[in-house]
Amino acid sequence: MTPSGGDKPYRVYRGGRTKGGVPTLRREARSPRDGADGGVRARRKELDGRPPRVTRPWYRRWSWKRWLVIGVATVFTLALIWGIASYFSFRSGVIAANHRLPKSAKSALTHQNGMLLSHPTNILLLGIDHSKLRVRAGDRHSDSIMILHTDPGRHRLVYLSILRDLKVDIPGYGTQKINAAYQFGGPRLAIKTIAARTGIPINHVVLVDFSQFRKLIDKVGGVTVDVPEKILSKFGCPLKTAAECARWPGYRFAKGPQHMDGWQALTYSRVRENLLNPADSDATRVERQQQVIDALSRKLTSVGTLMKMPFIGGDLMRPAATDLTAGQFVQLGWVKFRGHSLRCRLGGSSDGTGYIVADEESRAVIQMVLGKAAPQPPVPGALYGSGCVSGSGSF
């Protein structure tokens, strides 16, 4: 018990709220970014005699240099992922094209060591056009014959077109037009016949089905071709009767750069006569084919196509059958990207029976293709003459 009259051993505090305002921190002592916990910590530090520390978010504490490094690294990572996806998409289409090439064709090729980036190589391009006419349903002629010679040392691609009516000796079949070799023995016999006639070893082959070729051009958004002159042609009327074809206005192409979809580009490369130019022939048709193929190769290596590659890569090789691998196609694209082109023609003169007999310049053209002689155009006035032109020049 507490002794009476003495002081109590404890103090008695009076409860209740004291009248008047509650003291608070001054406005300038508070940070607008402080939450409830931040304010408590700041008051504790103030009571400890230290000024309150205002903390900034992590993303405001980084310098612009760090942000730059992060941005570059992010772009590089995305580009790497996109490139890998593009390659695997394209590779799936190439593998399917490898399976479509007959094994007999591979055995006729000349093996080559080294990469396309550093070693010259010869690629045979055969365009196969199956006729829709019933009387020609069994025809399997190669309507387009072209050798693509890569010359990395000179940063050059050479397109050597061979006129399909060129008179040659086909092993086992005697004297025939060169395009008949495919009809008689498929790609294997075509490879052997062309290699024997030109003296150029064929390292790789690409067979292109023209019926699917237009779909490829549509997939990449069309191509731009510089048409050298106006064209009006009624060759290959698509209508059924002669009366309808007589009223048909024909195929028309204006002079100058033309953006063509798949159907237009295929029609342009097939035109064999121009009613506005009597001198137009199968030789000028070959030149048009070279233009379309060159325009397509430029489009395939363009930035726009590369951006769409993960989605269309598997479809790009549907018109083709080849022995080339995906890696070799990438190397070929790089040679094309950093080089220039030379267009050549192996022809001759007509003998009046439907054959074209090789001229004296044909041997010189082979040397031009291989880089052993300076490019020279065909002899003036020669309708089917052999020769070479650079860039966008005309035969």
C-alpha positions in Angstrom: 0.0 0.0 0.0 1.0 3.6 -0.6 1.9 5.5 2.5 -0.7 8.1 3.3 0.2 11.6 2.7 3.3 10.7 0.8 4.2 11.1 -2.8 2.8 8.5 -5.2 5.5 6.3 -6.8 4.0 7.0 -10.2 2.8 10.0 -12.1 -0.8 10.3 -13.2 -1.2 11.6 -16.8 -4.4 13.3 -17.7 -6.1 11.8 -20.8 -7.9 13.6 -23.5 -7.0 15.8 -26.4 -5.4 19.1 -25.8 -7.1 22.0 -27.4 -5.4 23.6 -30.3 -3.9 22.5 -33.6 -1.8 19.4 -34.0 1.8 20.3 -34.9 2.8 19.0 -38.3 5.9 19.1 -40.5 6.4 22.2 -42.6 5.4 21.8 -46.3 8.9 22.3 -47.6 10.2 19.6 -45.3 8.1 17.0 -47.0 8.9 15.3 -50.3 6.0 14.9 -52.7 7.3 11.5 -53.6 7.3 10.3 -50.0 4.6 7.8 -49.2 3.5 6.9 -45.7 6.6 4.9 -45.0 8.9 7.5 -46.6 7.4 10.2 -44.5 8.0 8.2 -41.3 11.6 7.5 -42.2 12.2 11.1 -43.1 10.8 12.2 -39.7 12.9 9.6 -37.9 16.1 10.9 -39.6 15.1 14.5 -38.7 14.7 13.5 -35.1 18.1 11.8 -35.3 19.6 15.1 -36.4 20.2 14.1 -40.0 18.4 15.7 -43.0 15.9 13.5 -44.8 17.1 11.7 -47.9 14.8 11.9 -50.9 15.1 8.7 -53.1 14.4 8.7 -56.8 13.0 5.7 -58.9 15.6 3.4 -60.4 14.9 4.4 -64.0 15.7 8.1 -63.1 19.0 7.2 -61.6 20.4 5.7 -64.9 22.5 7.9 -67.2 21.7 8.3 -70.9 24.8 6.2 -71.7 23.3 3.2 -69.9 20.0 3.6 -71.7 21.9 3.8 -75.0 23.7 0.5 -74.3 20.4 -1.2 -73.3 18.7 0.1 -76.5 21.5 -1.1 -78.8 21.6 -4.5 -77.0 17.8 -4.8 -77.4 17.8 -4.0 -81.1 20.7 -6.4 -81.7 18.9 -9.2 -79.8 15.7 -8.7 -81.7 17.6 -8.6 -85.1 19.4 -11.8 -84.1 16.1 -13.6 -83.2 14.5 -12.3 -86.5 17.5 -13.5 -88.5 17.4 -17.0 -87.0 13.7 -17.3 -87.6 14.1 -16.1 -91.2 16.9 -18.6 -91.8 15.0 -21.6 -90.5 11.9 -20.6 -92.4 13.9 -20.3 -95.6 15.8 -23.5 -94.9 12.6 -25.5 -94.6 11.7 -24.5 -98.2 15.2 -25.2 -99.5 15.1 -28.7 -98.0 11.8 -29.4 -99.7 13.4 -28.2 -103.0 16.4 -30.5 -102.5 14.0 -33.5 -102.3 12.3 -32.5 -105.5 15.5 -32.7 -107.6 16.1 -36.1 -109.1 19.1 -38.0 -107.9 20.3 -38.6 -111.4 20.7 -34.8 -111.9 23.0 -34.6 -108.9 25.3 -37.2 -110.4 25.8 -35.1 -113.5 27.1 -32.1 -111.6 30.7 -31.2 -111.2 31.7 -31.2 -107.5 33.2 -28.0 -106.3 35.3 -27.4 -103.1 35.1 -24.1 -101.3 32.5 -21.5 -100.5 30.5 -19.4 -103.0 31.8 -16.3 -101.2 35.3 -17.0 -102.3 35.3 -19.4 -105.3 33.7 -18.9 -108.7 30.8 -21.3 -109.4 28.5 -22.1 -112.3 24.7 -22.6 -111.7 22.5 -23.9 -114.4 19.0 -22.4 -114.4 16.3 -24.3 -116.4 12.9 -22.8 -116.8 10.3 -25.5 -117.4 7.0 -24.3 -119.0 4.3 -26.9 -119.3 2.0 -26.1 -122.1 -1.8 -26.1 -121.5 -2.5 -27.1 -125.0 -3.7 -30.7 -125.3 -1.6 -31.4 -128.4 1.5 -30.4 -126.4 0.6 -31.9 -123.1 3.6 -34.2 -123.1 6.1 -31.5 -124.0 8.8 -31.0 -121.3 11.2 -28.7 -123.2 13.3 -26.2 -121.2 12.0 -22.9 -122.6 14.6 -20.9 -120.6 18.3 -22.0 -120.4 20.7 -19.8 -118.4 24.0 -20.3 -116.7 24.7 -18.0 -113.7 28.5 -17.6 -113.2 29.5 -16.1 -109.9 32.9 -14.2 -109.9 33.5 -13.1 -106.2 37.0 -11.9 -107.1 35.5 -9.3 -109.4 32.3 -8.8 -107.4 30.4 -9.8 -110.5 27.5 -12.1 -111.5 27.3 -13.2 -115.2 24.1 -14.3 -116.8 24.7 -16.4 -119.9 21.5 -17.1 -121.8 21.5 -19.9 -124.3 19.0 -19.7 -127.2 16.7 -22.7 -127.0 16.9 -23.3 -130.8 20.7 -23.6 -130.8 21.8 -26.5 -132.8 23.8 -29.1 -130.7 24.6 -32.7 -130.6 22.7 -34.5 -127.9 24.3 -37.7 -126.7 22.3 -40.6 -128.0 19.9 -38.5 -130.0 22.0 -36.8 -132.6 21.6 -33.3 -133.8 18.7 -31.5 -132.1 17.7 -28.1 -130.6 19.4 -27.7 -127.2 16.1 -27.4 -125.4 15.1 -30.9 -126.5 17.7 -32.4 -124.1 15.4 -32.0 -121.2 12.6 -33.6 -123.1 14.7 -36.6 -123.9 16.5 -37.2 -120.7 15.4 -34.7 -118.0 17.8 -32.5 -116.1 20.7 -35.0 -116.2 20.9 -35.1 -120.0 20.3 -31.3 -120.1 23.3 -30.7 -117.8 25.6 -33.0 -119.8 24.6 -31.4 -123.1 25.0 -27.8 -122.0 28.3 -28.5 -120.3 29.6 -30.2 -123.4 28.5 -27.4 -125.7 29.8 -24.5 -123.6 32.8 -26.1 -122.0 31.6 -24.7 -118.7 31.4 -27.3 -115.8 28.0 -27.1 -114.1 28.4 -27.1 -110.3 24.8 -26.6 -109.3 21.4 -26.7 -110.9 18.0 -24.9 -110.3 14.8 -26.1 -112.1 12.1 -23.5 -112.1 8.5 -24.3 -112.9 7.1 -21.3 -114.7 3.5 -22.2 -113.6 4.6 -21.5 -110.0 7.0 -18.7 -110.8 4.3 -16.0 -110.9 3.3 -17.0 -107.3 6.8 -16.4 -106.1 6.9 -12.9 -107.6 3.5 -12.1 -106.0 4.9 -13.4 -102.6 7.6 -10.7 -102.7 5.3 -8.0 -103.8 6.1 -7.8 -107.5 9.3 -6.7 -109.3 10.3 -3.5 -111.2 11.6 -4.0 -114.8 12.9 -1.3 -117.1 11.1 -2.0 -120.4 13.4 -0.7 -123.2 10.6 -0.1 -125.8 6.8 -0.3 -126.1 5.5 -3.8 -126.6 2.3 -5.0 -128.3 2.1 -8.8 -128.8 -0.6 -11.3 -129.6 1.6 -14.3 -129.3 0.1 -17.0 -127.1 -3.5 -15.8 -127.2 -5.2 -17.0 -123.9 -8.7 -17.1 -125.5 -10.3 -20.3 -126.9 -11.4 -19.4 -130.4 -9.7 -17.7 -133.4 -12.5 -15.2 -133.6 -12.0 -14.2 -130.0 -8.2 -13.9 -130.5 -8.8 -11.7 -133.6 -10.7 -9.2 -131.4 -8.2 -9.6 -128.5 -6.1 -6.4 -128.1 -3.0 -8.3 -127.1 -0.4 -7.9 -124.4 0.8 -4.3 -124.0 3.8 -2.9 -122.0 4.8 0.8 -121.9 8.3 2.0 -122.2 10.3 2.7 -119.0 10.3 1.3 -115.4 7.2 -0.9 -114.8 6.2 -2.5 -111.6 4.8 -5.9 -112.5 3.0 -8.6 -110.5 3.6 -12.3 -111.1 1.3 -12.6 -114.1 2.7 -9.5 -115.8 6.3 -10.4 -115.2 5.7 -14.0 -116.5 3.9 -12.7 -119.6 6.7 -10.1 -120.3 9.3 -12.9 -120.1 7.3 -15.1 -122.5 6.7 -12.5 -125.3 8.3 -13.7 -128.5 7.2 -11.1 -131.0 6.5 -7.4 -130.8 4.1 -6.0 -133.4 5.7 -2.6 -132.9 9.2 -3.9 -133.7 9.6 -6.4 -136.5 13.1 -7.1 -135.4 11.9 -8.6 -132.1 12.7 -12.3 -131.8 13.4 -15.2 -129.5 16.7 -13.5 -128.8 15.0 -10.4 -127.3 12.8 -12.8 -125.4 15.9 -14.2 -123.7 16.9 -10.6 -122.8 13.5 -10.0 -121.2 14.0 -13.2 -119.2 17.3 -12.0 -117.9 15.7 -8.7 -116.8 13.0 -10.4 -114.9 15.4 -12.8 -113.1 17.8 -10.0 -112.3 14.8 -7.9 -110.9 13.6 -10.8 -108.8 17.1 -11.5 -107.4 17.3 -7.8 -106.3 13.9 -8.0 -104.7 14.8 -11.2 -102.8 17.8 -9.5 -101.3 15.9 -6.3 -100.4 15.3 -5.1 -96.9 11.5 -5.4 -97.3 11.7 -9.1 -98.3 14.1 -9.8 -95.4 11.6 -8.2 -93.0 8.9 -10.7 -94.2 11.2 -13.7 -94.4 10.0 -15.5 -91.2 6.5 -15.6 -92.7 7.3 -16.3 -96.4 10.7 -18.0 -96.3 9.2 -21.5 -96.7 7.2 -20.5 -99.8 10.0 -18.9 -101.8 11.4 -22.2 -103.1 8.1 -23.8 -104.0 8.6 -23.2 -107.8 12.1 -24.7 -107.7 14.0 -28.0 -107.4 17.7 -27.6 -106.6 20.8 -29.1 -105.0 21.9 -25.7 -103.4 21.7 -25.5 -99.7 20.2 -22.7 -97.6 23.7 -21.5 -96.7 24.8 -21.4 -100.3 21.7 -19.4 -101.2 22.7 -16.9 -98.5 26.2 -16.7 -99.9 24.8 -16.2 -103.4 22.6 -13.4 -102.1 25.6 -11.6 -100.5 27.6 -11.9 -103.8 24.6 -10.4 -105.6 24.2 -7.6 -103.0 27.8 -6.4 -103.2 28.4 -7.0 -106.9 27.3 -5.9 -110.4 25.9 -7.9 -113.3 27.0 -8.8 -116.8 24.5 -10.2 -119.3 25.6 -12.4 -122.1 24.0 -14.4 -124.9 25.1 -17.5 -126.7 23.5 -17.5 -130.1 24.4 -17.5 -133.8 22.5 -17.2 -137.1 19.4 -18.9 -138.4 19.9 -21.6 -141.0 16.3 -21.3 -142.3 15.1 -24.7 -140.9 14.3 -23.5 -137.4 17.8 -24.1 -136.0 20.3 -21.5 -134.9 23.9 -22.3 -135.8 26.6 -21.1 -133.4 28.6 -18.1 -134.7 32.3 -17.5 -134.5 31.8 -15.1 -131.5 30.3 -17.9 -129.4 33.7 -19.1 -128.3 34.7 -15.6 -127.4 31.6 -15.2 -125.3 32.6 -18.2 -123.1 35.9 -16.4 -122.4 34.0 -13.2 -121.5 31.8 -15.1 -119.1 34.8 -16.7 -117.3 36.5 -13.3 -117.1 39.3 -14.2 -119.5 38.3 -11.6 -122.1 36.8 -8.1 -122.1 33.0 -8.0 -122.6 32.0 -7.2 -126.2 28.4 -6.7 -127.6 27.1 -8.8 -130.5 28.1 -7.9 -134.0 25.9 -5.0 -135.2 23.0 -6.3 -137.3 23.2 -9.9 -136.0 19.7 -10.9 -134.9 20.8 -13.8 -132.8 24.4 -12.9 -132.4 26.6 -13.8 -129.4 27.9 -11.1 -127.1 27.8 -9.5 -123.6 26.6 -6.2 -122.3 27.1 -4.6 -118.8 24.4 -3.5 -116.4 21.2 -2.4 -118.0 22.7 -2.3 -121.5 20.8 -3.7 -124.5 21.9 -6.4 -127.0 
